[in-house]
Amino acid sequence: MNKKFLKNIDFETVVEMADLVSYHEGQIVSRTLVQNKSVSITLFAFDAGEEISTHESGGDALVYVLDGSTNITVGGKMYNPSKGQAVVMPAGIPHAVQAPERFKMLLIVVFP
C-alpha cells in the first residue's frame, strides 16, 4: 500500500492550482494540501478587503500568488506581489497579508 502525504488534490492528474480554491464574498477560503510537523501547504482565496492580521510563524513561509495581487507586510516593509510572483516571510518575523482586490495564493511553510 502506498501511503499518501498530500490530501485534497487529485493524484496523477494535471491540475490548475488556482481552480482548487474558490472565491466567496466576504471570506478567506482555504484548502489544506499538507499539514505536518515539517511542512504546511495551503491554498487560499481572499475576497477583496479581507486580511490576515500581523502574526509570526515558527517556519519560513513562501507565498506564491496564483491570481490577482496582494499587499504583504514583512517586518514592517510592504511588498505587492501579483500573479506569478512570490515573497518569502522568514520565521519569527511579524507579517500580514491584505487583499486590496480578490487574490489567490499558495502558501508553503517549512518548519525547522
N, C-alpha and C positions, 0 to 999 in steps of 0.2 A: 504494500500500500504506500502511495506517495503522500507524504504529509504536505499540506498546503499552508503557506505562511501568509499569503495575501488573501483578502476577503473582499466581497462586494465588487468584484470585477471578473469578467469572463476570461478564462484561460485559453491560450492558443487561438486567440482572435484579435484582429486588429481593431482597436477602439479609438474613438475620438475622445480624448480625456475631458475636454470641456463639456461634452454631452452627458457625462456621467453624474453631473450635479446640475440642478435646475434653479433658476431664479424664482423667488417667491416674494411678493410685495411686503415690505417692512421687516424682512427677515435675513438672517445669515443661515444658509443651509450648508451642512457638511456631510461628507461621506468618507468614513474611515476605511482605508485600504490595508493598513498595518498599524498595530499598536502593541509594542512590547518594551522590554527594558532597554533595548538598544536603539530602536528606531520607531518613529511615528510618521506615517504618510497619510495625509488627509486632503481631500478636495473641498474647496469652499466656493460658494456663490453668495456674494454680498449684494443686497439691493442698495440703490443709491441712498446715501445718508447713514448707512449702518457703519458700525465700527467695533473693533476690539480695543478696549482701553489699555493704557500703559501697564505692562507687566514684564516679568523676566522669565526666561526658560533655563532649565538645567542643561540643555543641549544646544548645539549650533543649529539654527533654523534657516533653511533655504526657502524663499518664496519665489515661485515661478508663475508669472502672470499668464493665464490661458486666454483671457478675454477682457477687453476694456483696459482700464488703468486705475491706479490706486495711489494713495499717499501713505508711505510707510516712514515712521519716525524711529530712528535707532540712535540711542544715546544723545537725544536732543537734536539730531540732524535729520531733515526731511529728504526723502527720496520719492521720485514719481515714476516708478516703472510702469510700462504698458505692455500689451500683448507681445510675448516672445522674449521679454526681459526678466531678469531675476535680481534679487537682493539677498545677501546673507546677513542674518541677525545673530551676532555672536552670543554664546551662552553667558548668562549673568549680566547682560547689558539691557537696560529697560528699552522696550519697543512697543509700538502701537500700530494698528492698521486701520485706515479710514477709507471709505468708499465715496468719493465725490460723484461717482457715477456707478452704475452696475458693473461689477467685475467678478471674474473667477480666477482662483489661484490653486496651485498645487503646493502644499506645504510639506516639506521633508525636514524632520527634526532628528538629528543624530546625537545620542546621549553617550557620555563617557563610560 
